[in-house]
């Protein structure tokens, strides 16, 4: 077993040990995992966000290949923890590392497939990365048939509103106007209309 594999196995073990079946049932209801609902097929094991973040900090050097494995998991908390690690790696990375993580994120948007996953990561990776770059990718995401990609486009613009770049707040309204509205994208449109009051959405 390689060190990278051992780290991934240890991470999954810690998450499993923190699981709470009763909370998992409540989360499955809250995140609309029933047939025909937006979260259908998502599986929860019942871990609080603070606990996931605490665990993620111990694995902030996890390899992208292992983060990809976590993102492919059906378990929601695996994907959330993977994104927390990715955000930490982006924040700590040099220019080349930030570009790799940004590209990696865009390749895995189909696995960033619930509103909390988007809100915990889009502004801190996509928004930060595009703060002083072309926003063309946001318009592509905003026109996507995938509602989570549309949400990524909107939530990413919070980084601009909060003063990361010199772009006017109207940038977010342009993205919001291209997304249409659904029950899963409408709340983030509200976020785009004003600066976030907290450093993190979750």
Phi, psi and omega in degrees: 000125180285160177303321180296315179296320179299319179296317179296317179297320179294321178298313180298323179295317178297318178296318179297321181291335180272357185293150179223106184303323180294315177296324179301318179297318179294320180293321178299322177290314184297321183267017170055062182264006179287164180302130180087353179266166188294336181258018184305131178095346179289140181242130179248146175247355170087062178237135179291157178299313178303322180291321177297320179293322178298315179294318182301323182300332179282350183234030186289354175254016181300140181293150179301326179298323179283326175297322177299321178296320177295320180294334178281350182291146174286343183281121185302315182295332174296316181291319179298314180296321177302317181289325175299316178297318181298318178298316179297319180293322178296313182298326183270349188280160173278183185302316181294319180295319179299319179295317179299318182290320176301312179298318178299315180301313181295331178286342186242022183298332181292343178261358175261073201239041167203160190297325181290328178294317177296311187292335180277354189221327191298314181292328187274345176243296183294310181298312180299318185291326183267006184307319181233032178231177177301140180262013186304322181297329178295320179293324176296314179295322182295334179267000185297150173285345181273121186295331180286328174293323176296321179293321176304316180301316182288311184295327179303327185290348176301327178299326180286318182297325183281005172093016178293327180228180181271003182296140180288153179303339180299341177302317181292324180293327177298316179294317181299323183290341182266353188269340191073185180228138171221172179297340183263343178256337183301317179300324181287334176297324176295321178297323183290339185282347181209156178296142175292137182275346181243153179292338176229148179282333182237000000 
